[in-house]
Amino acid sequence: MKQAREQWTSKIGFILAAAGSAVGLGAVWRLPYVAGTNGGGAFFLIFLLFTLLLGTSLLLAEFIIGRKTQKDPISAFKELAPNSSWYLIGVLGVISCCLILSFYSVVGGWIVTYLLRSIFGGLTGRSSEEYSELFASIISNPWEVGAAHLVFIIITILVVQNGIQKGIERASTIMMPLLFIIFLLLVVRAVTLDGAMEGISFFLLPDFSQVTGETILFALGQAFFSLSLGVSIMITYSSYLSKQDSLIHSAGSVVGLGILISFLAGLAIFPGVFAFGLQPDEGPSLIFTVLPAVFSEIAFGGLFLSLFLMLLLFATLTSAFSLLEIVVTTAAKNNKQLRKKTAWIAGLAVFLLGIPSNLSFGLLADWDVFGDIFFNQIDFLVSNVLLPLGALLISIFVPLKMKKAELKNELLSGSSLHSRYFSTWYFLLKYVTPIAIAAAMLNVLGVL
Ligand code: TRP
């Protein structure tokens, strides 16, 4: 007998899981470091614009495909465009997810190490220089970061092998609001540091003389990365959604949360960077040197730091679950036994794939891969090439292969919104999105 497909027990469960996928290291770790190396305020403004215009319309496009077909991405594309190669968008998504998880889990491991050290070793009370040295010594020690990396992957596998609802839905309802509260506390302390103003203006006042084609491509990549777009993850999640749920409201909540956390992350970090005399363009280590120093300036800072790291670890894990989930759903469909097996095989393969990224800061620091370390190149390939490419293909696919009336029906089903929302969305998806993505990519290649 065919098993009935599970559905989300509530709309809020879906939003939390989709937001759980979106909100993670992308907003908290990646946004500040990429903004820091790409000019600050102007980068953030362009990122906001891309998130609101392109991000929201793509998110809705993925939601529509998922809810309409109620299938995993590859089968969904096959159903909508039979006997064609469009299903390769789903294949590209699965490959991208494996590549993302390979370095995402390395940074997840750094959080694990920091959390353990903050609990057992006391991480507060040092100067920002000492934090730089400490972090450099941690990430160059292959055994410590290797073990932490493995721990992170194993937690991800254990949760994903047990299935979508049980694993993800429940805990988000407590952890996400807590993370938000502690972030507020951190921001309040950061913006009241002596010399905070310079950091606030670096982050919020755009200086357009800093903008290059690369800045724009990075902002685009960051917008997709932080909403988990372009890899069919949101197709997978929304395939569990019922027709009564409003896609537009759900997309609004996910985008709103993503922007809010990115904004708070910038405000928590840049004031500290300038107040402590650090450089904003330090790269992937940025939050690991700045945040503990800000916590050291708060009463009971050690305690708050541990709590913060624990919540950040949770947010990171919920994103990692989504990355592994898509691989597992695609390969195992609804077969429970196969699910367990694929979770382990895919998870461990991704761990192996992540080892060179992990060693990029230590043993392999001198390995020059086309002019940069392996870690940065994988991140670049995924975020600035594969995600925009996946997004571009989806924005071409939907208007081309799905009927307008069908799209309108699906977009507005479950919501009481007026149909002019549909026209705006359709215009953004069909024209603005593909042109903007193609222009950003061609520009960096020197074609435009
Ligand atoms: N969006 C997550 C974050 O910001 C990371 C992530 C999860 C992701 N799934 C993704 C990024 C899919 C790109 C594509 O931390």
Residues whose N, C-alpha, C, O or C-beta is under 5 A from the ligand:
A	BS01	LIG	S21 A22 V23 G24 L25 G26 A27 F224 F225 S226 L227 S228 L229 V231 I233 S319 S322 L323
